[in-house]
């Protein structure tokens, strides 16, 4: 979450800074606008529910008007406070925190509560139209989509809604996974562009969970449609022979066999991001990042057009952080709000290259926050599996009434047959596992503007034994 102060905000008559409005941005997009007094009210409510010891420090009130420097300081303090609350497993998942942000989003965007039709896309482009309230949160909309498709309640937790931007070629660029603190209808309509869509996609990484989904007809069709789409986009890497086998199974409508074969392919179930820049294996290196199977994969094209791939295992990332910077106009100085230019986002992770060597790797991408969310969800899934738990999610019933469910059901259509793979597509060449030989720009330690709360510690981090080298 990033805070800024609107340029048009009136600051007259402010005795303690409480009259300032703060824009809260999520992934660089305005989510809501709140005042200090509202955030203080949220803090007091959380303190009553969870105790003062659990909460991070909240910026104190001021008796006199704030100077410009104090305004900027308070903005930074509030931003760090909200980020710390959001990252705390207990506070960030609390209904008090999430309902506060949902109400603020609806009020800021001035969307009245009413019943509307919302279009949700499947991975193959098929449209599912559901009737929801503008005030319905993400889980309500997800349940409505599941009901429309006749997906069983015990499989809802295997899927999530994603906000995407549809590019001119029809491909999806993933903006973020819709969170519990937002209202999907408001989130997509407030962007005021037809290119933004909501897509249903599986939300787990371990292909072993496919067995649960494939037991159900609708779940099987959803997984099959997503896999076919990912192959056609080039997200899943296939050889000509593998493509021939897949097409044969598709013609026979052997969906389970099709998925079993697809599970053996490189990048099956991965989420692919737009082309970006990394400092691996050298500074300002153009790469394509994919997330899946407990790793981040970086594909790059070397001189001579040879395609190479480097893989960074989540279990070898000691920690990571997302940082943002806003370039100021030439000759200007820092001023309250600082939101005057395009936000530059970076994902940096500290990686165990060898037994005794940690190195920071930085990826510069507008999708850095989405990458961080993927890393966290992969770590969460690893920890659940390690503890012997299950990712199955119990269906939440809305307080004060049951979820409205439409009687009409919509079958998931089978996707068209796979197109022939690009003949010019080259085979992948794995980089040497001796990543310690690769020269990487070392950061050494978090920068001075990154506090401890900005860094995500990795509970799934594992050391490397001599047998691994």
N, C-alpha and C positions, 0 to 999 in steps of 0.2 A: 504494500500500500504506500502510495506517495501522496504527500500533502502539498497543496499550494494555496495561495491567497488570490482570489479574483481581483483583477486590476480595477474593476468597477466598484469594489466593496467600499462602502462608506465607513470611515473610521472616526467620525466626529462624535464627541460626547462619550468616548470610551474611557471609563475610569480605571479599568483594570485589564483591558484586553479581551473582555468577554464578548464584545460586540463584533469582533472580527469573525468573518465566515471563512471556513477552511474547506477547500475542495479536496475530497478523497478520491484518488485515482486508483483504478485496478487495471494493471497492464497498460498504463498510459491513457486509459479511457475514464472520463468522469463517472464515478459511481454515485456520489451524493455530496451534498454540501451541509456542513454542520458548524455549530458555534461551540466555543469553549464551554459555555454553561451546559450544553447538551452532553458533551463528552464528560464533564464533571459529574453530571447526573448518572451517566452510565457507570462511571468509576464507583460512585457511592453505592449503586445497586449491586455491582459485582462484589464490593467489599462486604456488604451485608450477607451475601450468599456464600462467599468462599473465604472470607477473612482477609485482613490487611496483609498478612504474611505471604499470601499467595500472589498478590498483585504487584506489578512493577510500580515504580514511583510515578506519581502523577504531578505534572507541573503545577506549582502552587499559585494561588491567586495573588494579584498585585493590587496595592492600594491606589497607585497613581497610574496615569496614562503611560503606555508602553512606548519606548523609543523604537525607531526602525530596527535597530540591532536586537532589541528585546523581542520584537515581533518575530523576527527570523529565528531567534533562539527558541521561542515558544513553539513555533511551527515544527522545528526539528524535534523538540521534546515530545510533542503530541504524536508526531509520525512514529517515533521510536516506541512510544507507549502502545499505540495501536498495533504495530508490528509484533511487539512482544506478547500482547494478549492473543493476537491471532495465531502465533506460533506455539502457544502453550496448549498442550493436548486437552486440558480440562477447561480452561477459559475460552479457547478458540472454538470449541464445539458446543459451548453453552447456548441455550436458547435465548438467554438474556442478551448476549453479545450479538448473535446472528439476527435476532428480531429487531434490535436497534438499527442495524445496518439496512435491513430490508425496509423498515418504515422510512428511514432517511432517504433511501433510494426512491421510493414511491413518491414521497413528498417533494424531493428535489426535481424529479422529472415531471411532476404534476400530472400523474396518471390516476384517474379515479378508479375505484374498485368496481369492476363490472365483468360480466361474462364475455369472453372473446374466443375466436377460433385461432389456434396457434399451429403453424406448420412445422413439423419436425421431419427431417430427412433421415433415411437409412443410408448405409454406406454406399449402396448401389444407386442412390439418387431417388429412390422411391419416396413419395411424400405420404406422411401420416398426419391427418388433421384431427386435432383434439380440441374439445371445448374445455376451457379453463377459466379461472378468474385472473385478472391482471395482478392480483395480490398473492397468487399461488407461488410458493417457493419451489426451489429446484426439485425437491423430492416429490412434491405433489404432482408436478408436471411429468416427472419420470414415471410415476405410478399410473398416471392417466394414459401415457403412451403404451405402457405395458398392458393395461386393460384393453386398449383399442386393438392391440396385436394378439391378445389372449395369451400373453406370456405369464406363466405362473408366478405367484407372489414370491416363492422361495428362490426365484432366479433373477428378481429385479436387481438385487445387489451386485450382480455380475456385469451390469451395464451402467453407463453414465451418459449424461448429456454434455455435449461439447459445443462451444461457440466457435464457429469457423468463418473464414472469409473465402467465398467462392471466386477463384481467379478466372481470367478470360478463357483459359483452356478447359475450364470445368473442374480443375483440381481444387482440393480443399487445403487451405492454409489454416492450421489450428491456432486459435487465439488463446483459448484456455478451457479447462474443464469447468463447467458451471458449478459454483459453490453454494453451500447452504445459506450463505448470507445474502443471496441475491434472488431477484424475481426474474425468471427467464424471459417472460414477455416484455418486461420493462427493459431488461438488458439488451435484447436484440432490437427492439423498436426505437430505443433512445439513440442508437447509432445512426438512424435515419439514412440507411443505405440498403438497397436490395441485395447487395453482395454478401451481407452477413446472414448466416443461417444457423440453425440449431441441428446438430447431428447426433443420432444415437449410435454408440459404439461400445464394444466390450471394455471393461475398466480394470481388468486384471492382466498380469504379465506371464504367469506360469501356465504353460499350455496343458499342464496336468488337470487344470480346472475345466478344460474343454469337455472332459467326460461328463461332468455334471450338466453342462449346458446342452450337450448333444443328446441327452436322454429324452429331451422334450422336442417335439416337432418344430415349434416356433423358435426355440433356442437354436436348434440345428440350422434352420433356414437363415436366421440372423447371422450366425457365425459363418455360414457358407457364403452368403452374399458379401460380407465384409472381406473374406479371404479372396474371393474372385476379384473384387474391386481393388484390393491391395496389389494383387499380381498384375492387373492391367495397368495400374499406375507406376509399376516398376519398383514398388516398395519392397516386395518379396523377390528375391533373386532366384531366377530359374534358368536352367540350361535348355537347349532346344529339345533334348530327349525328355527331360522332366516336363516340359510344356506339352509335348506330345502325349505323355501319359495322363497328365491332368485333363487335357481336352477330351481324351477318350473316356475318362471317368465321368466327365461332365455330360457328354453325349448320352451315357448310360444312366444319367441321373443318380449316380452312386455318390451321394453327398458325403457320407461318412468316410468312404474310402478316399474320396478327394481330399478331405480334411486331414486324414491320417498321412497321406503323402505330403501335403502342404506343411504339416508340422515338422517335417524333416528338412525343410528348406531354410536357407539363411535369411534372417530378418522376418520370419513368420511371426505375426502378432506385434510387430514393432510399430511405433508411431514415428513418422518421418517429418522432419522440419524443413523449412525453406533454406536455401543456400545461405551461408553466413561466413563469418571469418573467425579463425582461431589462431593461437600462437603455437599450434602443433602441426607439423614438426618444426615449423619456423614461424616468425612473426608475420602477421597479415596473410595467413594461408587460407585460401578459399576452401571451404569444406561443406559437406552435407551431413547433418547429425541425425541419427536415428536412436530411439530409446526402446529397449525391450530386453527380455531375457536377462534381467539384472545387470545391464551394461549400457553404456553410451557408445555408439559406434560412430566414428568419424571417417567419412570417405573423402578422398582427395585425389585430384588428377595431377600426376607428376609430369615433368617435362618428357615429351615423347608420347603424351596422351595415355600413359598407363594408369589404370585406376587402382589405387591402394586403399586399404582400410586399416584403421587402428581401433582397438577395442579397449575400453576402460571399464573394468568391473566395479560394480557398486560396492562390493565388499572390500575393495582396496582404496576407497575414497574415505579419508579420515573425516573430512568435513567439506562443506561447500557454502557459498554465499552468492546472492544476487545483488549487484550494486547498480545504481543508476546515476547518470550525470546529465546535466542540462547545459549545453553550450550557451554562453551569454553573447549578445551582440557585440561586435567589435568595439572596443573602447569603453564598454560599460563595466560597472562594478556590481557585486552581489547586492540584491535588493530583496525585500520581503516577497515571498512567493516563488521566486527563482524560476517559475515555470514559464519561460519566455521562448524556449526553443524546443527542438525535437529531443525527446528523452533517449539517451543511449544506454542500453541495458547490457550487462555482462554477467555471465555465469562463470564463476571460478571455483574449481575444486582442487583440494590437496590430495595428490595421488601417491600411493606407495609404489614407486617404480621398481625398487629392489628392497632387499631386506633392511637396509639401513638408510634408505634415501627417499624422502618425501619431496614432491615437486608440485607446484601450483600450475594448473592448466586453465587457460581463460578462453571462453567462447563469447564472442560479441554478436548478439542476435536480438531482434525485437521480441523473439519468442523465449528469451532467457527465463522468464518466470514460469512459463509452461514447462520448460525443461526441468526446472527445480521441482515443480510439482510432480513430474514423472519420477524423478530421483526419490523423492520422499515416499511416493506410493510404492515404489519397488522395495525400498527399505522396510516399509510397514508390512508388506506382503511377506518378505523374508523373515521378519520377526514373528509374525503370526504363525508361519509354517514351522519355525524353529521351536516355538512354544507348544506346538501340537494343536493350535487352534484352527478355526475355519474362517474363510472370508465370506461365508454365507451371512447375509444381513437380514435380520428380522424386519418384517414389514411394519413401519411406523403408522399408527393410526392418528389422524389429526385430532387434537383436543377439541372437544365441542361438536363433534360430528364425524361421520364417516366420509370417506372420499367418494365423490360422485363418479360413477362409472357408467360409460356409455354401453347400451345394449348392443350396438353394432360392433362387429369385429372385422378386422382387415387382415387378410392373409398376406404373408411376406412372399412377394413374387420372386421366382428364380431369376438370377441375372442372365444376360445373354452369354453365348459361348465366348470363351477367351479368344482374344485376337492374337495373331501370330506375334511372337516376341520380336523386338527390334533386332534385325540382323546385324546392325552395327554395334550393338551393345557388347562390350568386352567382358570377359570373365574377370572375376575379382581375384586379386592377389593379396593374400594375407601378409601383413607386416610381420617382421620377426617378433617373436614373443619376448625377445631381449629388448624391451622398451628402454632400458637404461642406456642403450647406445644412442637413443634419439636425443637430439639437442632441444631442450625446452627452455623457454624464458621463465626463470624462477622469480616468484613474487616474494618468497621468503616468509612473510607474515602478513596478516591482514593489514590493509592500509589504515592510516590514522582516522579516516572518517567512517570506518566500519567498526561498530561496537560489537561486543560479544554476542548481543542479541541478534546481530545480522548474520551470524554464522550458524549453519545447521550442523550440529554434531551428528555423526553417523553411528547408531548403536549396532549396526550390522558390520562395522569395520573389523577386519581380521588381519592379523599379521601374516608375514610370509616366512615359512620355514625353509631350511636349506634344501629340502626335497622339492620345493617349488621353483628353485632358481635353475 
